[in-house]
Amino acid sequence: MGALRMISDKNSNSSDNGVNKNGVSFNHMTNEQLSQLIVPESTSLSMTELRNERSTKLDSMSVTDAIELMIGEESRNFAEIRKQIKTIETLIRRITHAFKNNGRLFYVGSGTSGRLGILDASECPPTFSSPSYLVQGIIAGGNKAIHSAIEGAEDSIIDGINAIEDKDITENDVVIGIAACGRTPYVWGALYAAQNRKAYTCLLCFNPNIKPRIKLDLQLTVTTGPEVLTGSTRLKAGTATKCILNMLT
């Protein structure tokens, strides 16, 4: 049961010293400096970027076999998502708490991750008659990136920070960063700034091979594994993202 469904029958405090919960200031720092403080270390190559052994002959498969392969790969997602039921429940309850206390839910992502966040947010008003400000999606590169790829937008930590500052995030809000590899600088900039404003922060990712430098309130990692098309996280990681966001709201 999603958070909006849980409250559908019911109808800024911020820190100005530039220091987040981890005691580190982000004022007057460059992207490179911030990256060393914020973006998680990679313990090995992201699982989402590895070659899928089952799809090595994809280009020579019959269409039927390719379809069967993709169905099989997508079906693996659900077993992995099921392993995270308790974590998903924790997040739903925290979002529900936010809604009951005049808080909002923000999804932050780049590329497919950002678009899926915007999609979920845009579906809430017609589905639940909720106000449009209650659930919002933020995408690296701004509105143009919804329908066109903006090269390099995901690499700016500072832009991620500014996106949160523009939304006047408060301690009542929930900010979920979505990053297939778990290391997208824009997303981590947003999460870092949200922490500074004392919001509840969560990372949704699909790569267990990261070592966070800062501690978020929650991390939801679903191991979807290598994609059928190497590195194309719009596929299994994208499907898993949509499935989880459906549950959250």
C-alpha positions as CSV (number, residue, x, y, z in Angstrom):
1,M,0.0,0.0,0.0
2,G,1.5,3.3,-1.1
3,A,1.7,6.4,1.0
4,L,-1.0,8.4,-0.9
5,R,-3.3,5.4,-0.7
6,M,-2.7,5.3,3.1
7,I,-3.8,8.9,3.5
8,S,-6.3,9.3,0.6
9,D,-9.2,9.3,3.1
10,K,-7.7,12.3,4.9
11,N,-7.5,15.4,3.7
12,S,10.6,26.3,6.4
13,N,12.6,24.9,8.8
14,S,16.1,24.9,7.3
15,S,19.7,25.2,8.3
16,D,21.5,28.3,7.0
17,N,25.0,27.5,8.1
18,G,25.8,25.2,5.2
19,V,26.6,22.2,7.4
20,N,24.7,18.9,7.0
21,K,24.1,16.1,9.4
22,N,27.6,14.8,8.7
23,G,29.2,18.0,9.9
24,V,30.6,19.0,6.5
25,S,30.0,22.3,4.8
26,F,29.3,22.5,1.1
27,N,29.5,26.2,0.7
28,H,32.1,27.6,-1.8
29,M,33.3,24.2,-3.0
30,T,33.9,23.0,-6.5
31,N,32.3,19.9,-8.1
32,E,35.5,18.0,-7.8
33,Q,35.9,18.9,-4.1
34,L,32.3,18.0,-3.4
35,S,32.7,14.7,-5.3
36,Q,35.5,13.6,-3.0
37,L,33.3,14.3,0.0
38,I,29.9,13.1,-1.2
39,V,29.9,10.6,-4.1
40,P,30.2,7.0,-2.9
41,E,33.4,5.1,-3.6
42,S,33.0,2.2,-6.1
43,T,34.2,-1.1,-4.6
44,S,34.2,-2.7,-8.1
45,L,32.6,-2.1,-11.5
46,S,28.8,-1.4,-11.1
47,M,26.8,-4.5,-11.6
48,T,24.5,-2.5,-13.9
49,E,27.4,-2.0,-16.3
50,L,28.6,-5.6,-16.5
51,R,28.1,-7.8,-19.5
52,N,25.1,-10.2,-19.2
53,E,26.4,-13.7,-20.1
54,R,22.9,-14.7,-21.1
55,S,22.7,-12.0,-23.8
56,T,26.1,-12.3,-25.4
57,K,24.5,-13.7,-28.6
58,L,21.6,-11.2,-28.6
59,D,22.5,-9.9,-32.1
60,S,22.2,-13.4,-33.6
61,M,19.1,-14.6,-31.8
62,S,15.7,-15.0,-33.4
63,V,13.2,-12.3,-32.4
64,T,11.3,-14.9,-30.5
65,D,14.4,-16.0,-28.5
66,A,15.3,-12.3,-27.8
67,I,11.8,-11.7,-26.5
68,E,11.9,-14.7,-24.3
69,L,15.3,-13.6,-23.0
70,M,14.1,-10.1,-22.1
71,I,11.0,-11.5,-20.4
72,G,13.2,-13.9,-18.4
73,E,15.5,-11.1,-17.4
74,E,12.7,-8.8,-16.3
75,S,11.1,-11.5,-14.3
76,R,14.3,-11.8,-12.2
77,N,13.6,-8.3,-10.9
78,F,10.6,-9.3,-8.8
79,A,12.5,-11.8,-6.7
80,E,15.1,-9.1,-6.0
81,I,12.5,-6.5,-5.1
82,R,10.7,-9.0,-2.8
83,K,13.9,-9.2,-0.8
84,Q,13.5,-5.5,0.0
85,I,9.9,-5.6,1.2
86,K,10.8,-4.4,4.8
87,T,12.9,-1.6,3.5
88,I,10.2,-0.5,1.1
89,E,7.6,-0.7,3.9
90,T,9.9,1.5,6.1
91,L,10.1,4.1,3.3
92,I,6.3,4.1,2.7
93,R,5.6,4.7,6.3
94,R,8.1,7.6,6.4
95,I,6.5,9.1,3.3
96,T,3.0,8.7,4.9
97,H,4.3,10.5,8.0
98,A,5.6,13.3,5.9
99,F,2.2,13.7,4.1
100,K,0.4,13.8,7.5
101,N,2.8,16.6,8.7
102,N,2.5,18.9,5.7
103,G,5.6,17.4,4.1
104,R,6.2,16.6,0.4
105,L,7.9,13.8,-1.5
106,F,10.6,14.6,-4.1
107,Y,12.2,12.2,-6.5
108,V,15.6,13.2,-7.9
109,G,17.3,11.5,-10.9
110,S,19.1,11.8,-14.2
111,G,17.9,10.4,-17.5
112,T,15.5,7.5,-17.2
113,S,15.6,7.7,-13.4
114,G,14.5,11.3,-13.4
115,R,11.8,10.7,-16.0
116,L,10.3,7.9,-14.1
117,G,10.2,10.1,-11.0
118,I,8.4,12.8,-12.9
119,L,6.0,10.2,-14.4
120,D,5.0,8.9,-11.0
121,A,4.6,12.5,-9.6
122,S,2.5,13.5,-12.5
123,E,0.1,10.5,-12.1
124,C,-0.7,11.3,-8.4
125,P,-3.1,14.3,-8.9
126,P,-5.4,12.5,-11.3
127,T,-5.2,9.2,-9.4
128,F,-5.6,10.4,-5.8
129,S,-6.9,14.0,-6.3
130,S,-3.7,15.2,-4.5
131,P,-2.3,18.7,-5.0
132,S,0.4,18.8,-7.6
133,Y,3.0,20.1,-5.1
134,L,2.7,17.0,-2.9
135,V,4.8,14.7,-5.0
136,Q,7.4,16.2,-7.3
137,G,10.0,15.0,-9.7
138,I,13.3,16.7,-10.3
139,I,15.5,15.8,-13.3
140,A,19.1,16.7,-14.0
141,G,19.1,19.2,-16.9
142,G,15.6,20.6,-16.2
143,N,12.4,20.2,-18.2
144,K,14.3,19.9,-21.5
145,A,15.8,16.7,-20.2
146,I,12.4,15.1,-19.9
147,H,12.3,14.5,-23.7
148,S,15.9,15.0,-24.8
149,A,19.3,13.8,-23.4
150,I,21.3,16.6,-21.8
151,E,24.9,15.5,-21.9
152,G,26.8,16.1,-18.7
153,A,23.8,17.2,-16.6
154,E,24.2,14.3,-14.3
155,D,27.8,15.2,-13.4
156,S,27.0,18.5,-11.6
157,I,26.8,18.1,-7.9
158,I,26.3,21.8,-7.5
159,D,23.2,21.7,-9.8
160,G,21.8,19.0,-7.6
161,I,22.3,21.1,-4.6
162,N,20.7,24.1,-6.3
163,A,17.7,22.1,-7.3
164,I,17.0,21.3,-3.7
165,E,17.6,24.9,-2.6
166,D,15.1,26.0,-5.2
167,K,12.4,23.8,-3.7
168,D,12.7,25.2,-0.1
169,I,13.0,21.7,1.3
170,T,12.2,21.3,5.0
171,E,12.6,18.7,7.7
172,N,9.0,17.6,6.9
173,D,9.9,16.5,3.4
174,V,11.2,13.2,2.0
175,V,13.8,13.3,-0.8
176,I,14.5,10.1,-2.8
177,G,17.6,10.0,-5.0
178,I,17.3,7.5,-7.9
179,A,20.5,6.3,-9.4
180,A,21.0,3.0,-11.1
181,C,24.7,2.9,-10.5
182,G,24.3,4.6,-7.1
183,R,27.0,7.2,-7.8
184,T,25.3,9.9,-9.9
185,P,26.8,13.2,-8.8
186,Y,23.7,15.3,-9.4
187,V,21.6,12.9,-7.3
188,W,24.1,13.0,-4.5
189,G,24.3,16.8,-4.6
190,A,20.6,16.8,-4.1
191,L,20.7,14.3,-1.2
192,Y,23.5,16.2,0.5
193,A,21.6,19.5,0.3
194,A,18.4,17.8,1.5
195,Q,20.3,16.5,4.5
196,N,21.5,20.0,5.2
197,R,17.9,21.0,5.4
198,K,17.1,18.1,7.7
199,A,14.8,16.3,5.2
200,Y,14.5,12.5,5.3
201,T,16.8,11.2,2.6
202,C,16.9,7.8,0.7
203,L,18.9,6.4,-2.1
204,L,17.3,4.0,-4.5
205,C,19.9,2.2,-6.5
206,F,20.6,-1.1,-8.3
207,N,24.3,-1.6,-7.6
208,P,25.5,-3.1,-4.3
209,N,29.2,-2.3,-5.1
210,I,29.3,1.2,-3.5
211,K,30.7,2.5,-0.3
212,P,28.8,5.6,0.8
213,R,30.8,8.6,2.1
214,I,27.8,10.1,3.9
215,K,25.1,8.3,5.8
216,L,21.6,8.7,4.5
217,D,18.5,7.9,6.5
218,L,17.8,4.9,4.3
219,Q,19.3,3.1,1.3
220,L,17.2,0.8,-0.9
221,T,19.4,-1.4,-3.1
222,V,17.9,-3.9,-5.4
223,T,20.4,-6.1,-7.2
224,T,18.9,-6.3,-10.7
225,G,22.3,-7.4,-12.2
226,P,23.7,-6.8,-15.7
227,E,21.3,-5.5,-18.4
228,V,20.4,-7.4,-21.7
229,L,22.0,-4.5,-23.5
230,T,25.2,-3.8,-21.6
231,G,24.9,-0.6,-19.5
232,S,21.3,0.2,-20.7
233,T,19.8,0.8,-17.3
234,R,16.5,2.0,-18.9
235,L,15.8,-1.8,-19.1
236,K,15.8,-3.9,-15.9
237,A,16.8,-1.1,-13.6
238,G,14.1,1.1,-15.2
239,T,11.5,-1.5,-14.7
240,A,12.4,-2.1,-11.1
241,T,12.3,1.7,-10.5
242,K,8.8,2.0,-11.9
243,C,7.6,-1.0,-9.9
244,I,9.0,0.5,-6.6
245,L,7.7,4.0,-7.3
246,N,4.2,2.5,-7.9
247,M,4.4,1.0,-4.4
248,L,5.6,4.2,-2.7
249,T,2.6,6.3,-3.8
